[in-house]
Amino acid sequence: MGVTYSLGLPHGKGPHAVGCTDVMVGQSPKGLFFRLFYPCISQEGAEQPSWIPRYEYYCGLADYMNMNRKWCAPLLSMTFGSCRIPVSWDAPMKSSNNKYPLIIFSHGLGAFRTVYSSICAEMASRGFLVMALEHRDYSASATYFCKMDSEALDFPEAPVQEEWLSYRGVPKDQKEFYFRNPQLHQRANECIRGLKLIRNISGGKAAVNLLHTDFDLSSLKDNVDLSRAAIMGHSFGGATAILTLVKEAQFRCAVALDAWMFPLENSLYPKVTKPVLFINTETFQTVDSVAKMKKICSMNNETKIITILGTVHQSQTDFTFLAGNLLNRVFQTRGTINPYEGLDITNQAALAFLQKHLQLKEDFDQWDGLLEGVGNAVIPDGPLQKSSM
C-alpha cells in the first residue's frame, strides 16, 4: 500500500489513435450530455482535454463525499486540476470500411462522464465508438444543461444559460431502494436515448451540439455498426447496464464493473436473458449482491462472474491512477494490485467478452481464459471475502 506510483492516466494500447469530444443535445434535462471517445486520425501535438473540465465538479465531489466545500473542493482542484487525458481533443474521426461497434458507458454514483476515461480510451483504441454519458438523475456529483434562444443555434458565439443539477442524497423520510430505483430507470432510458441519437445521426439526421466543438457529428454517418452495440457501466452504472440490456433489444450484451445490485427490482432477474460479464473487485460485493448475480447467471450460461484480486471499488475508475498516497489512504482509491495491471485485466476480460458476443473479428479471444477466471490475480465467481456493506 505504501508503493509510490507515477501518477497519470494510461494511454490506450490498441492500434488506433484516440480522439474525444463533448456533446450536448437538447435544451432541457431530458436532452443528452456525453463525452465521445473514438478512433481518430492521428494529430501530433493536439490539445489534450482536462480530466475534470469544470470547477463545479470539484464542488459536487465534495458534496457527494459529504465534506466541506470550502476546503475540499480547492484541495481536489489543486490535486487533479493539471491532469490531462492522453487523447486528441476534437480530432477528426478515422473512417473505417468495417464500421465501429458501439459501447454506451454509464458512470457510478457521485461520478460523471470523465471519471472512466482510461477504460473508455482503451476501448476506443481497440476500434470502438464509446459514448460516456453524464446522467441527469441527480446521481452525478454535478452536471448541467444549456438553454439557448432557438434563433441563435446557428451562431457559435451565441450566449447560453447554464442550469446546474447537483447530486442528491436519499431523503431522510424515504427508503433508499424507492429513491434509487426510479433513478436507475431514468439512467437506463438515457442510455437508450443515446443509442437512438447515434442511430439517427448514422442515418443522416442532423444533430445540433450546443457546446459548439470542432468535431463534426455527421462524421459518424456510415462509421458506426449499430448491429454490434453493447452497454457497460461501473457500480450504479453496472446496474444501469443490466436494466438497459433488458429494456432495449438492440444491445447484445452488457459488461458490469463491480455492479451495485441493490437498486434492481427482483422481478427483473428472470428477464436478463442476454449475456452479462460481471467483473468484480475484491472488497465491494456482499453475499446478497453475488447471489443476485448468480440468479442472472442461471438465465444464460454465457453470463460470467469473475473477481480481480487485490482491487477495491475505485480500482475501476481513473482515481486509482491520479490519487497520491495521501489521498489513497483517505479515500481508498487503490488496492494491493498494481493499478495498471488491474486495468489491463478489466479491459482484456471486457474485450474478450465483447468479441465473443458482438462477433468481432479481432484478436481479443487471446484473453478468453479470463472469462473463466483463469489468469494472474483473477478468480472465477464472486470475491472470497464479502463486504459487510
MOVEN-V182613 format. One record per residue. N is the residue number from 1. RES is the residue in three letters. NEAR is the number of other ideal C-beta (glycine too) atoms within 10 Angstrom. Layout:
N:RES:NEAR
N:RES:NEAR
This chain:
1:MET:9
2:GLY:6
3:VAL:8
4:THR:7
5:TYR:16
6:SER:6
7:LEU:13
8:GLY:13
9:LEU:18
10:PRO:17
11:HIS:15
12:GLY:22
13:LYS:13
14:GLY:20
15:PRO:10
16:HIS:19
17:ALA:21
18:VAL:27
19:GLY:25
20:CYS:26
21:THR:24
22:ASP:21
23:VAL:21
24:MET:20
25:VAL:21
26:GLY:16
27:GLN:19
28:SER:10
29:PRO:16
30:LYS:12
31:GLY:16
32:LEU:21
33:PHE:25
34:PHE:22
35:ARG:24
36:LEU:23
37:PHE:29
38:TYR:28
39:PRO:24
40:CYS:25
41:ILE:14
42:SER:13
43:GLN:15
44:GLU:6
45:GLY:6
46:ALA:16
47:GLU:12
48:GLN:15
49:PRO:19
50:SER:15
51:TRP:21
52:ILE:22
53:PRO:14
54:ARG:15
55:TYR:14
56:GLU:18
57:TYR:26
58:TYR:23
59:CYS:21
60:GLY:26
61:LEU:25
62:ALA:23
63:ASP:19
64:TYR:19
65:MET:15
66:ASN:8
67:MET:15
68:ASN:10
69:ARG:13
70:LYS:8
71:TRP:10
72:CYS:17
73:ALA:20
74:PRO:15
75:LEU:14
76:LEU:21
77:SER:17
78:MET:10
79:THR:17
80:PHE:20
81:GLY:13
82:SER:9
83:CYS:18
84:ARG:14
85:ILE:24
86:PRO:15
87:VAL:28
88:SER:22
89:TRP:20
90:ASP:17
91:ALA:22
92:PRO:16
93:MET:21
94:LYS:18
95:SER:12
96:SER:15
97:ASN:6
98:ASN:10
99:LYS:17
100:TYR:23
101:PRO:25
102:LEU:26
103:ILE:25
104:ILE:27
105:PHE:28
106:SER:34
107:HIS:26
108:GLY:27
109:LEU:20
110:GLY:19
111:ALA:27
112:PHE:27
113:ARG:23
114:THR:22
115:VAL:27
116:TYR:27
117:SER:27
118:SER:26
119:ILE:26
120:CYS:29
121:ALA:26
122:GLU:25
123:MET:28
124:ALA:26
125:SER:21
126:ARG:26
127:GLY:21
128:PHE:28
129:LEU:25
130:VAL:28
131:MET:24
132:ALA:29
133:LEU:25
134:GLU:25
135:HIS:30
136:ARG:20
137:ASP:21
138:TYR:16
139:SER:27
140:ALA:26
141:SER:23
142:ALA:23
143:THR:25
144:TYR:18
145:PHE:23
146:CYS:17
147:LYS:12
148:MET:15
149:ASP:12
150:SER:8
151:GLU:8
152:ALA:12
153:LEU:13
154:ASP:8
155:PHE:11
156:PRO:9
157:GLU:6
158:ALA:13
159:PRO:9
160:VAL:16
161:GLN:10
162:GLU:10
163:GLU:13
164:TRP:12
165:LEU:18
166:SER:15
167:TYR:21
168:ARG:13
169:GLY:13
170:VAL:12
171:PRO:9
172:LYS:5
173:ASP:5
174:GLN:10
175:LYS:9
176:GLU:12
177:PHE:14
178:TYR:10
179:PHE:15
180:ARG:22
181:ASN:16
182:PRO:12
183:GLN:19
184:LEU:27
185:HIS:17
186:GLN:17
187:ARG:27
188:ALA:25
189:ASN:17
190:GLU:24
191:CYS:28
192:ILE:17
193:ARG:18
194:GLY:24
195:LEU:19
196:LYS:13
197:LEU:21
198:ILE:21
199:ARG:15
200:ASN:14
201:ILE:20
202:SER:19
203:GLY:10
204:GLY:9
205:LYS:11
206:ALA:8
207:ALA:15
208:VAL:16
209:ASN:15
210:LEU:20
211:LEU:14
212:HIS:13
213:THR:17
214:ASP:10
215:PHE:22
216:ASP:13
217:LEU:19
218:SER:13
219:SER:15
220:LEU:21
221:LYS:13
222:ASP:13
223:ASN:19
224:VAL:22
225:ASP:17
226:LEU:14
227:SER:12
228:ARG:20
229:ALA:21
230:ALA:27
231:ILE:33
232:MET:31
233:GLY:32
234:HIS:30
235:SER:24
236:PHE:25
237:GLY:32
238:GLY:28
239:ALA:29
240:THR:38
241:ALA:29
242:ILE:29
243:LEU:26
244:THR:27
245:LEU:25
246:VAL:18
247:LYS:16
248:GLU:18
249:ALA:8
250:GLN:14
251:PHE:22
252:ARG:18
253:CYS:23
254:ALA:29
255:VAL:28
256:ALA:29
257:LEU:27
258:ASP:30
259:ALA:31
260:TRP:25
261:MET:21
262:PHE:17
263:PRO:23
264:LEU:24
265:GLU:11
266:ASN:8
267:SER:7
268:LEU:17
269:TYR:18
270:PRO:12
271:LYS:14
272:VAL:21
273:THR:12
274:LYS:21
275:PRO:22
276:VAL:27
277:LEU:26
278:PHE:28
279:ILE:28
280:ASN:26
281:THR:25
282:GLU:24
283:THR:19
284:PHE:22
285:GLN:26
286:THR:17
287:VAL:10
288:ASP:11
289:SER:23
290:VAL:19
291:ALA:11
292:LYS:21
293:MET:23
294:LYS:15
295:LYS:14
296:ILE:27
297:CYS:18
298:SER:11
299:MET:16
300:ASN:14
301:ASN:8
302:GLU:15
303:THR:22
304:LYS:22
305:ILE:23
306:ILE:23
307:THR:24
308:ILE:29
309:LEU:17
310:GLY:17
311:THR:30
312:VAL:21
313:HIS:24
314:GLN:24
315:SER:27
316:GLN:28
317:THR:23
318:ASP:27
319:PHE:20
320:THR:24
321:PHE:22
322:LEU:21
323:ALA:23
324:GLY:12
325:ASN:15
326:LEU:9
327:LEU:17
328:ASN:21
329:ARG:13
330:VAL:11
331:PHE:13
332:GLN:17
333:THR:22
334:ARG:25
335:GLY:23
336:THR:13
337:ILE:21
338:ASN:14
339:PRO:25
340:TYR:13
341:GLU:14
342:GLY:24
343:LEU:24
344:ASP:17
345:ILE:22
346:THR:26
347:ASN:23
348:GLN:21
349:ALA:25
350:ALA:25
351:LEU:25
352:ALA:22
353:PHE:27
354:LEU:25
355:GLN:20
356:LYS:17
357:HIS:19
358:LEU:20
359:GLN:11
360:LEU:19
361:LYS:8
362:GLU:16
363:ASP:11
364:PHE:22
365:ASP:14
366:GLN:12
367:TRP:20
368:ASP:15
369:GLY:14
370:LEU:25
371:LEU:23
372:GLU:11
373:GLY:16
374:VAL:13
375:GLY:16
376:ASN:10
377:ALA:18
378:VAL:22
379:ILE:17
380:PRO:13
381:ASP:16
382:GLY:21
383:PRO:22
384:LEU:9
385:GLN:9
386:LYS:15
387:SER:15
388:SER:6
389:MET:12
